[in-house]
């Protein structure tokens, strides 16, 4: 079989994700809070691990003089692991000073601790990494990122296996079309992080080689929910290929003598399957916040789609969306020039859900970007939402602003009562039966909600600018009127800047 044939297969007939195998799972009462219940009702195919959790912190990029970035924080978590490290990312930049290398340094330091005090690690130590199968133009087997990580580890003198210590490092590549966009890490089956950032140098400060000051966000939760993260990792594992190398391979030889082969069977240390209770096991009325980890994959898993739509549909006051992507259907990416054939009947599920919320009187605010390949698509998504809002007389309920910095965040706040953070874009590639693998955490933790709202409001007030309406919008009238046909020249002219020049 050729390397190309081995590299990837279509996500057909995979079926549902297997449920987590949890020791000591909590018995969670049904939530009473409407937002919690809306999400909870979409998770009934899996064990309920939503109670007994605690919000730890957000993890952000880029780093600042005052705060380490997410990559440094994750490496610190790796150093403190006691049984198992699981991590998956779509993209991976290796080599000194890059995020992938920062992770590898954390693994090096962990190995040194295990070697120095093996009595503290009676079950040994397992480190497993899955790269997302992002299209690879260098190797037919798709293994460039995975092999570069192995090369970094070997340059740092980290063995892939040390039987004396029960030490095992496994690196895999998700080998499915469409690929995985999930960014997740689990420490000891007790602490889970879900994020929007890849391990790329674009998230580094702009003053560093390759750095683009790309702002992004992840969230850490401690408690039983981490076992759902393990189950997601296992789902990726089953459809991945594993790097196989000769013993003690030299770093310089990795790309030549290591290959991707079928993976080992899924397994975990017993202690890493034990649910950790980190918060109260109570209903929301009694004070215990809920946390949910939602996942989607082509070929049989749509929980994340359903849960995010259910959360939006449960909104009654306000939705704040911080999203790198806010795009309509692919054939409507130029709709900022005119809305013909791009009305609400063409909306993807996420835009349709926002429009339904506005029809209930919910205020929607959007922070997005106006640069790069998606700039026109975002402009069109905003223009079409304004178009449908104007037709319904709901103009005052929709506002959108462009951030004044590079942003890759995917965060949603609803009614000051729940926040959702992860990898899922408001983009066609993240939704539906052919979409990428995605994951996000939704939690009602008051501190998590408050911190994201403070971040959103600060950017809204001081680090963003209003999106100018398209010129043709002034010809749109509410549906109860009979608006005149939009002049063709106005459709073609597009939105204007404040200086009267056509928008770009």
C-alpha positions in Angstrom: 0.0 0.0 0.0 1.4 3.4 -0.9 2.2 6.1 1.7 -0.6 8.3 0.2 -3.1 5.5 0.5 -2.1 4.9 4.1 -2.2 8.5 5.1 -5.9 9.2 5.3 -9.3 7.7 4.9 -12.8 9.3 4.6 -14.8 9.6 7.7 -17.5 7.2 6.6 -19.4 4.9 8.9 -17.4 5.6 12.0 -20.4 5.7 14.2 -20.7 7.4 17.6 -17.9 8.1 20.0 -17.4 5.4 22.7 -18.3 6.7 26.2 -15.6 7.4 28.7 -14.6 4.5 31.0 -14.7 6.3 34.3 -14.0 4.9 37.8 -16.0 6.7 40.5 -18.1 8.8 38.2 -20.4 11.3 40.1 -24.2 11.1 40.2 -25.2 14.4 38.8 -28.8 15.7 39.4 -30.5 17.2 36.4 -29.7 20.9 36.2 -32.4 23.4 36.9 -30.7 26.5 35.3 -32.2 27.0 31.8 -28.9 27.5 30.1 -27.3 24.5 31.8 -30.3 22.3 31.0 -30.3 23.4 27.3 -26.8 22.1 26.9 -27.2 19.1 29.3 -30.2 17.8 27.2 -27.8 17.4 24.2 -25.3 15.3 26.1 -27.5 12.3 27.1 -25.6 9.9 24.8 -22.6 10.2 27.2 -22.3 9.7 31.0 -23.1 12.9 32.8 -19.8 14.3 34.1 -21.0 17.9 34.3 -21.0 18.3 38.1 -18.2 18.2 40.6 -16.0 20.4 38.4 -14.1 23.6 39.1 -13.0 26.3 36.7 -9.2 26.7 37.0 -8.2 29.5 34.6 -8.2 30.7 31.1 -5.0 30.1 29.0 -4.1 32.9 26.6 -1.8 33.8 23.8 0.4 35.7 23.2 2.5 36.0 26.4 3.1 39.4 27.9 5.7 40.7 30.3 3.2 40.2 33.1 1.9 36.7 32.2 3.2 33.5 30.6 1.4 32.2 27.5 -0.7 29.1 27.2 2.3 27.1 25.9 4.4 27.9 28.9 1.5 27.1 31.2 0.8 23.7 29.5 4.5 22.8 29.7 4.4 23.6 33.5 1.4 21.3 33.8 3.3 18.6 32.0 6.2 18.9 34.4 3.8 18.3 37.3 2.0 15.3 35.8 1.9 12.1 37.9 0.6 9.4 35.6 -0.4 10.5 32.1 -0.2 13.4 29.6 -2.6 13.6 26.7 -2.5 16.4 24.1 -3.8 17.0 20.6 -3.4 20.0 18.3 -4.1 20.5 14.6 -0.9 22.3 13.7 2.6 22.0 15.3 5.6 24.2 15.0 8.8 22.5 16.2 12.3 23.8 16.7 13.9 25.9 19.4 11.7 28.7 20.9 8.6 27.5 19.0 5.5 26.3 20.9 6.1 22.7 20.0 9.6 22.9 21.4 8.3 24.5 24.7 6.1 21.4 25.1 9.0 19.1 24.3 11.1 20.8 27.0 8.3 20.1 29.5 8.4 16.4 28.6 12.2 16.4 29.0 11.9 17.9 32.5 9.1 15.4 33.3 11.4 12.5 32.3 14.2 13.8 34.4 11.8 13.9 37.5 10.6 10.3 36.8 14.2 9.1 36.4 15.3 10.9 39.6 12.4 9.8 41.8 10.7 6.7 40.2 9.1 5.8 43.6 6.8 8.8 43.1 5.5 7.4 39.8 4.5 3.8 40.7 2.4 3.4 37.5 5.2 4.9 35.4 4.5 7.8 33.1 2.7 7.9 29.7 2.9 10.8 27.3 0.7 10.7 24.2 0.3 13.3 21.5 -2.0 13.3 18.5 -1.5 15.8 15.7 -4.6 16.6 13.7 -3.8 15.4 10.2 -3.7 18.8 8.8 -2.9 18.6 5.0 0.8 17.8 4.6 2.6 19.0 1.5 6.0 17.5 2.5 5.2 13.8 3.1 2.8 11.4 1.5 2.0 9.8 4.8 1.0 13.1 6.4 3.6 12.7 9.2 5.6 15.9 9.0 4.4 17.5 12.3 4.5 14.2 14.2 8.0 13.4 13.1 9.2 16.9 13.9 7.9 16.5 17.4 9.8 13.2 17.7 12.9 14.9 16.4 12.6 17.6 19.1 12.2 15.0 21.8 15.3 13.1 20.7 17.3 16.3 20.4 16.4 16.9 24.0 17.6 13.3 24.9 14.1 12.2 25.7 13.6 8.4 25.2 10.5 7.3 23.5 10.4 4.3 25.9 12.2 3.4 29.1 10.9 0.1 30.5 12.8 0.4 33.8 10.7 3.5 34.6 7.5 2.5 32.9 8.1 5.6 30.6 6.3 5.7 27.3 6.0 8.5 24.7 3.6 7.9 21.8 3.2 10.3 18.9 0.3 9.9 16.4 -1.2 11.6 13.5 -5.0 11.7 12.9 -5.4 10.0 9.5 -8.9 10.9 8.4 -10.5 13.3 5.9 -11.7 15.8 7.1 -8.9 16.4 9.6 -9.2 17.3 13.3 -9.3 20.9 14.5 -9.5 19.9 18.2 -7.1 21.5 20.6 -7.2 19.6 23.9 -4.9 18.4 26.7 -5.6 16.2 29.7 -3.3 15.7 32.7 -3.7 12.6 34.8 -7.4 12.2 33.8 -8.2 15.0 36.2 -7.5 18.3 34.5 -8.6 19.2 31.0 -7.9 22.2 28.8 -9.8 23.0 25.6 -8.6 25.8 23.3 -8.7 27.6 20.0 -4.9 27.9 19.7 -2.6 25.6 17.7 1.0 25.0 18.7 2.3 27.5 16.2 4.7 30.4 16.3 2.0 32.7 15.1 0.8 32.9 18.7 4.1 34.3 19.8 4.8 38.0 20.3 5.4 39.8 17.1 8.9 40.7 18.2 10.0 37.1 17.9 10.7 35.1 14.7 7.5 34.0 13.1 5.4 35.7 15.8 2.2 37.5 14.8 0.8 38.4 18.2 -2.2 36.1 17.5 -4.6 36.4 20.4 -6.3 33.2 21.4 -8.1 31.5 24.3 -8.3 28.2 26.1 -10.1 27.1 29.3 -9.0 24.8 32.1 -11.4 22.7 34.1 -10.5 20.3 36.9 -12.8 17.5 37.8 -14.7 14.5 36.3 -15.1 16.4 33.0 -11.5 15.6 32.3 -12.6 12.0 31.6 -14.7 13.3 28.7 -11.5 14.8 27.4 -9.9 11.3 27.6 -12.8 9.9 25.6 -12.4 12.5 22.9 -8.7 11.8 22.8 -9.4 8.1 22.5 -11.8 8.7 19.6 -9.0 10.5 17.7 -6.6 7.7 18.7 -8.7 5.0 17.1 -8.4 6.8 13.7 -4.8 7.8 13.9 -1.5 6.3 12.9 1.4 6.0 15.3 5.0 6.9 14.7 7.3 3.8 14.9 11.0 4.3 15.3 14.0 2.1 16.0 15.1 2.1 19.6 17.3 5.1 20.6 16.9 6.6 17.1 19.1 9.7 16.6 17.3 13.0 16.1 19.0 13.4 12.7 17.6 10.1 11.5 14.0 10.4 12.6 12.6 11.6 9.2 14.4 8.8 7.4 13.9 5.7 9.6 10.6 6.5 11.5 7.2 5.7 9.9 3.5 5.9 10.6 1.9 2.6 11.3 -1.3 1.3 12.9 -1.7 2.5 16.6 -1.4 0.5 19.8 -4.7 -0.4 21.4 -6.3 2.3 23.5 -5.2 2.1 27.1 -4.7 4.3 30.2 -3.2 3.8 33.6 -5.9 2.8 36.1 -5.4 5.8 38.3 -5.9 8.1 35.3 -9.4 6.8 34.8 -10.5 7.8 38.3 -12.9 10.8 38.4 -11.6 13.6 40.6 -14.3 15.6 42.5 -13.2 19.2 42.4 -16.4 21.0 43.1 -19.8 20.4 44.7 -22.2 17.8 43.3 -25.3 19.9 43.5 -27.9 21.5 41.3 -27.3 25.0 40.0 -29.8 26.5 42.4 -27.8 25.2 45.3 -24.7 26.8 44.0 -22.8 24.2 42.0 -21.8 25.4 38.5 -21.9 22.9 35.6 -19.3 22.3 33.0 -19.8 20.4 29.7 -17.2 19.2 27.1 -18.8 18.9 23.7 -17.3 17.2 20.6 -18.1 16.7 17.0 -16.7 14.6 14.2 -17.7 13.7 10.7 -19.0 10.2 10.5 -21.4 10.1 13.5 -20.8 12.7 16.2 -22.8 16.0 16.2 -23.1 16.7 20.0 -21.1 20.0 19.7 -23.3 21.3 16.9 -26.6 20.5 18.8 -25.3 21.9 22.1 -24.1 25.2 20.8 -27.4 25.8 18.9 -29.3 24.8 22.0 -27.4 27.3 24.1 -28.1 30.1 21.6 -31.7 29.1 21.5 -31.9 29.3 25.3 -30.7 32.9 25.3 -33.2 35.5 26.6 -31.2 38.6 27.1 -27.8 38.9 25.5 -25.3 37.0 23.4 -21.7 38.2 23.1 -19.6 36.5 20.4 -15.8 36.8 20.1 -15.1 34.9 16.9 -12.3 34.9 14.4 -14.9 33.6 11.8 -18.4 34.9 11.3 -19.2 33.7 7.7 -22.3 32.8 5.8 -22.7 29.9 3.4 -19.8 29.6 1.0 -21.7 30.8 -2.0 -22.5 34.0 -0.1 -19.0 35.1 0.9 -19.3 38.1 -1.4 -22.7 39.1 -0.1 -21.4 42.4 1.3 -21.7 43.5 -2.4 -25.4 42.7 -2.3 -27.8 40.2 -0.6 -29.3 38.6 -3.6 -29.9 34.9 -3.2 -28.4 35.0 0.3 -31.4 35.6 2.6 -32.1 33.8 5.8 -33.1 30.6 4.1 -29.4 30.2 3.1 -28.1 30.8 6.6 -25.9 28.2 8.2 -27.2 26.9 11.5 -25.2 29.3 13.7 -26.4 32.4 11.9 -30.0 31.1 11.8 -29.8 30.5 15.6 -28.6 34.1 16.2 -31.4 35.5 14.0 -33.9 33.4 16.0 -32.5 34.9 19.2 -32.9 38.4 17.9 -36.5 37.6 17.0 -37.0 36.8 20.7 -35.6 40.2 21.7 -32.0 39.0 22.5 -29.3 41.5 21.9 -26.4 40.1 19.8 -22.9 41.7 19.8 -20.1 40.3 17.6 -16.3 40.9 17.7 -14.5 39.5 14.7 -11.6 40.3 12.4 -11.2 42.2 9.1 -8.0 40.8 7.6 -6.8 37.8 5.7 -8.6 35.2 3.6 -11.8 35.4 5.8 -12.2 39.2 5.8 -14.8 39.3 3.0 -16.6 36.3 4.4 -16.9 38.0 7.8 -18.0 41.3 6.2 -20.7 39.3 4.4 -21.9 37.5 7.5 -22.3 40.8 9.3 -24.0 42.4 6.2 -26.5 39.6 5.9 -27.3 39.7 9.6 -28.0 43.4 9.3 -30.1 42.8 6.2 -32.3 40.3 7.9 -32.4 42.4 11.1 -33.5 45.5 9.1 -36.2 43.5 7.3 -37.6 42.5 10.7 -37.2 45.9 12.4 -34.5 44.5 14.7 -31.6 46.8 13.8 -31.1 47.9 17.4 -30.5 44.2 18.5 -27.4 43.5 16.3 -24.0 45.2 16.7 -20.6 44.2 15.2 -17.1 45.5 15.6 -13.7 44.6 14.1 -10.9 44.0 16.7 -7.7 46.1 16.2 -5.4 43.1 16.7 -4.8 39.6 15.3 -7.4 37.3 16.9 -8.1 33.5 16.6 -10.5 33.3 19.6 -13.8 31.3 19.6 -15.8 32.4 22.7 -19.5 32.8 23.3 -21.2 34.3 26.4 -25.0 34.0 27.0 -27.2 35.9 29.4 -24.3 36.6 31.9 -24.8 32.9 32.8 -22.8 30.7 30.6 -19.6 30.9 28.5 -18.4 28.5 25.8 -14.7 28.4 24.7 -13.0 26.1 22.3 -12.1 25.4 18.7 -15.4 25.7 17.0 -15.7 28.5 14.4 -18.7 30.2 13.0 -17.6 28.9 9.6 -19.1 26.1 7.5 -16.1 23.9 8.0 -16.9 23.5 11.7 -20.5 22.3 11.3 -22.5 19.6 9.7 -21.9 16.0 8.7 -18.7 16.8 6.7 -17.2 19.3 9.1 -13.9 19.1 11.0 -13.5 17.6 14.4 -14.1 20.2 17.0 -14.4 20.6 20.8 -15.5 23.3 23.2 -16.2 23.7 26.9 -19.4 25.4 28.2 -19.6 26.3 31.8 -21.8 28.3 34.1 -19.0 29.0 36.5 -19.5 32.6 37.7 -15.8 33.5 37.6 -15.3 32.0 34.1 -18.3 34.0 32.9 -17.2 37.2 34.6 -13.6 37.0 33.2 -14.8 36.5 29.6 -17.4 39.2 29.9 -14.7 41.6 31.2 -12.4 40.7 28.4 -15.1 41.1 25.8 -16.3 44.5 27.1 -12.7 45.8 27.3 -12.0 44.9 23.7 -15.4 46.3 22.6 -14.7 49.6 24.3 -11.1 50.2 23.6 -9.6 47.8 21.0 -12.2 47.6 18.2 -14.0 49.7 15.7 -17.5 49.7 14.4 -18.2 47.8 11.1 -19.5 50.3 8.5 -22.8 49.2 7.0 -22.9 48.3 3.3 -24.1 51.1 1.1 -27.1 49.0 -0.1 -28.5 48.6 3.4 -30.2 52.0 3.2 -32.5 50.7 0.5 -33.7 47.8 2.7 -37.1 48.3 4.4 -39.0 46.3 7.0 -41.0 43.4 5.6 -44.3 45.0 6.3 -43.4 47.6 3.7 -42.9 46.8 0.1 -39.2 47.8 -0.4 -38.1 48.9 -3.9 -35.8 46.7 -5.8 -32.2 47.3 -4.9 -30.4 49.3 -7.7 -27.8 47.0 -9.3 -25.1 49.7 -9.1 -25.6 49.9 -5.4 -25.2 46.1 -5.1 -21.9 46.2 -7.0 -20.5 49.2 -5.3 -20.2 47.5 -1.9 -19.8 49.1 1.6 -18.1 52.5 1.8 -15.6 53.7 4.2 -16.1 56.9 6.1 -14.0 58.7 3.5 -16.4 57.7 0.7 -14.1 55.1 -0.8 -15.3 51.6 -1.5 -14.5 49.1 1.2 -11.8 46.5 0.5 
